[in-house]
């Protein structure tokens, strides 16, 4: 969290609580939650983020994690429930994947 001038540990804790709620509401595997938390923390270690984008980071982490677990459309529904524009969601997804060196197969 040293690289995060706008994000406090309390804000991260709130995001983690929200990720747990998402995992429960969408009935995702526990492993999906664990992967999402790990991806979120890895991103926060490498790049500063505005506090306004923190929930977007969490939603993106769930999307990437659900693709690891092959869950389906739950993460896509999550992006719409957070009210993200398609362009912003796709941009941030690509940005997170490139930073974390994820392999994208379309």
C-alpha positions in Angstrom: 0.0 0.0 0.0 3.0 2.3 0.0 2.5 3.1 -3.6 -1.1 4.2 -3.0 -1.3 7.9 -2.0 -5.1 8.0 -2.3 -6.0 4.5 -1.1 -5.8 3.7 2.6 -5.8 0.3 4.2 -9.3 1.0 5.5 -10.5 1.6 1.9 -8.9 -1.7 0.8 -10.7 -3.5 3.7 -14.0 -2.0 2.5 -13.2 -3.2 -1.1 -12.4 -6.7 0.3 -15.7 -6.8 2.2 -17.5 -5.8 -1.0 -15.7 -8.6 -2.9 -16.9 -11.1 -0.3 -20.5 -9.9 -0.8 -20.1 -10.2 -4.6 -18.8 -13.8 -4.2 -21.8 -14.7 -2.0 -24.4 -12.9 -4.1 -23.3 -14.4 -7.4 -22.5 -17.8 -5.8 -19.0 -17.8 -7.1 -16.4 -20.4 -6.0 -14.3 -19.4 -3.0 -11.2 -19.8 -5.2 -12.6 -17.0 -7.4 -12.7 -14.7 -4.5 -9.1 -15.7 -3.5 -7.9 -15.1 -7.0 -9.7 -11.7 -7.2 -8.1 -10.6 -3.9 -4.7 -11.7 -5.0 -5.1 -9.9 -8.4 -6.3 -6.7 -6.6 -3.3 -6.7 -4.2 -0.8 -7.4 -7.0 -2.2 -4.4 -9.0 -2.1 -2.2 -5.9 1.5 -3.1 -5.4 2.5 -2.1 -8.9 0.5 0.9 -9.8 -1.1 3.9 -8.1 -4.8 4.1 -8.5 -7.4 6.9 -7.9 -9.8 6.1 -5.1 -12.6 6.6 -7.5 -11.4 3.6 -9.5 -11.0 1.2 -6.6 -14.3 -0.5 -7.1 -13.6 -0.8 -10.8 -10.4 -2.5 -9.9 -12.3 -5.0 -7.7 -14.9 -5.6 -10.5 -12.1 -6.2 -13.0 -10.3 -8.6 -10.6 -13.5 -10.6 -10.2 -14.0 -10.7 -14.0 -10.4 -12.0 -14.5 -10.7 -14.4 -11.6 -14.0 -15.8 -12.9 -12.4 -16.5 -16.3 -9.7 -18.5 -14.5 -12.5 -20.5 -12.8 -14.7 -20.5 -15.9 -17.8 -19.2 -14.1 -19.7 -17.6 -16.9 -21.5 -14.3 -17.1 -21.6 -13.4 -13.4 -18.7 -11.0 -13.7 -20.2 -9.3 -16.7 -23.4 -8.8 -14.7 -21.2 -7.4 -11.9 -19.7 -4.8 -14.3 -23.2 -3.6 -15.2 -24.3 -3.6 -11.5 -21.4 -1.3 -10.7 -22.7 0.9 -13.6 -19.5 0.9 -15.7 -19.5 2.1 -19.2 -18.5 -0.6 -21.7 -15.5 1.4 -22.9 -14.2 2.1 -19.4 -14.7 -1.5 -18.3 -12.9 -2.9 -21.4 -10.0 -0.3 -21.1 -9.5 -1.1 -17.4 -9.7 -4.9 -18.0 -7.0 -4.7 -20.7 -4.9 -2.4 -18.5 -5.0 -4.8 -15.5 -4.3 -7.8 -17.7 -1.3 -6.2 -19.3 0.1 -5.0 -16.0 -0.3 -8.4 -14.4 0.9 -10.2 -17.6 -2.3 -12.2 -18.1 -2.7 -14.0 -21.4 -5.7 -12.9 -23.3 -7.2 -15.5 -25.7 -10.2 -14.2 -27.7 
